[in-house]
Amino acid sequence: MTAVALMWEARAVEGRGPELLAWARAQELPREPVRVEFFRAPDDRVLVITWWEAPGLDADLPELPEPDGGLVTRPVHRWRFEAVP
């Protein structure tokens, strides 16, 4: 097993960054990650990183969904990272 980080990043419609952050915090995953971190950035961007113990990057892990409606300006960006010694 290794530490795998799933990164989720979205850009809210102008002025709706706090709403997007609240939406991301309210999401429930089917199982608990080892750790979850929330970040905000200029231009109403929200970043969420979840950490998992998994066999590798291709493991079946729960991810945050796309927000509904007109909350974001573009599709969510998603990346997976594997911790390296």
N, C-alpha and C positions, 0 to 999 in steps of 0.2 A: 504494500500500500504506500501511497505517496500523497503529499498535499497537493490538491488541485484547487485553483482559484477560478471562479467564474465571474467575469466582469460584464456588467450590464450598464449601458450608458444611453441616456436619452436627453433630447433637448426639448424643453417645454415651449409652448406658445408664449410669446413675450408677456412677461408679468405673471405667468402661472407656475414659475419654478417652485414656490412653496407648496402649491397644490400637488405638483408632481412628486415632490419629496414625501409629502404626507401619503400619497397614493402608494408609493414604493414601500414605505414603512408598514403600511397596513396589509400588504400581501402576505398570505400564508402559504408556505411551501408544504408539500406532502410529508416531508421529514425535515428535521432541524439540521442546519449546517453546523460545522464545528465553530465557525465564527461568521459574523456578517458585519459589514462596515458600510456606512452611508456617507456620501460626499456631495457637496454642491460646488458649483463653479460659475464664473461669469456666463452671461448669455442664457440664464435659466437652465443650465445643464445639471443633471443629477447622475451620479455614479453609484452603483451598488456592487460590492465585491462579496461573494460568498465563498467560504473555504470549506473543503470537503476532504475526508480521507477516502481515496478511491484507487483502484488499480491502475489508472492512467487517464490520459486526456479524453479518450473515447468512452469513458464510463457513462452509464445512464444516470444522469444527475438532474434534479429538478432545477428549473430556471424561472426567473420572473417572466411573466407574460408581457405582451404589448399592452400599453394603456388603451382603454376604450376612448372612443370619441375624438374630439379635437384637442386633446391635451398636449400632444407632441407635434413637432413640425416635420418630422421625418421618421422612418422606421428606426426602431431601437438597434443599437450596435451591440454585439456580443462577441466576447473573446474568451478563450480558455487558456490558462497558464498552468504549468507544472513547476513546482518548487524544485530547484536544483541545489546540490550542496556546493 
